[in-house]
Amino acid sequence: MLRNITFLFAATCLLSACGTTTGERAASGAGVGAAVGAGAAAVTGGDVGTGAVVGGGVGAATGAATDEGDIDLDD
């Protein structure tokens, strides 16, 4: 269970860097983070709404803190 949550968190961090501007990265990070947070809460029996809010916040912060060059997707 913990391994799945760790994998989902790592995937969120990687995907949160998608976008060319800080706003785009924050928005994509928020979306992915909310989905992962809600999924993790559902799997662990927590409140899905709270998981989505927390995940969205973490994803947005991670996306905003990254730089366009942090992740090279072979572009």
C-alpha positions in Angstrom: 0.0 0.0 0.0 2.7 2.5 1.0 4.7 1.5 -2.1 1.7 2.4 -4.3 1.3 5.8 -2.6 5.0 6.5 -3.0 4.8 5.6 -6.7 1.8 7.9 -7.2 3.6 10.8 -5.4 6.7 10.3 -7.6 4.5 10.3 -10.7 2.8 13.5 -9.5 6.1 15.2 -9.0 7.4 14.2 -12.5 4.2 15.2 -14.2 3.8 18.5 -12.4 6.7 19.9 -14.4 4.7 19.7 -17.7 4.3 23.1 -19.2 6.4 26.0 -20.4 5.4 28.7 -18.0 5.2 28.7 -14.2 1.4 29.0 -14.3 1.0 26.0 -16.7 3.2 23.9 -14.5 1.3 24.9 -11.4 -2.0 24.1 -13.1 -1.0 20.8 -14.5 0.6 19.9 -11.1 -2.6 20.8 -9.3 -4.7 18.7 -11.6 -2.5 15.6 -11.4 -2.0 16.1 -7.6 -5.7 16.3 -7.0 -6.3 13.1 -8.9 -3.5 11.3 -7.1 -4.5 12.7 -3.7 -8.1 11.6 -4.2 -7.0 8.2 -5.5 -4.7 7.6 -2.6 -7.4 8.7 -0.1 -9.9 6.3 -1.7 -7.4 3.4 -1.5 -6.5 4.1 2.1 -10.0 4.7 3.3 -9.5 8.4 3.9 -11.7 11.4 2.8 -11.5 11.7 -0.9 -12.2 15.5 -0.9 -9.5 16.2 1.6 -7.0 14.0 -0.4 -7.9 15.9 -3.5 -7.3 19.3 -1.8 -4.0 18.3 -0.2 -2.8 16.6 -3.4 -3.8 19.6 -5.5 -1.9 21.9 -3.2 1.2 19.8 -3.2 1.0 19.4 -7.0 0.6 23.1 -7.6 3.4 24.0 -5.3 5.7 21.4 -6.9 4.7 22.5 -10.4 5.3 26.2 -9.6 8.7 25.4 -8.0 10.0 23.5 -11.0 11.7 25.0 -14.0 11.1 24.2 -17.7 14.5 22.5 -17.9 14.2 20.4 -14.8 12.7 17.5 -16.7 13.8 16.7 -20.3 11.1 14.6 -22.0 13.3 14.4 -25.1 11.8 17.5 -26.7 
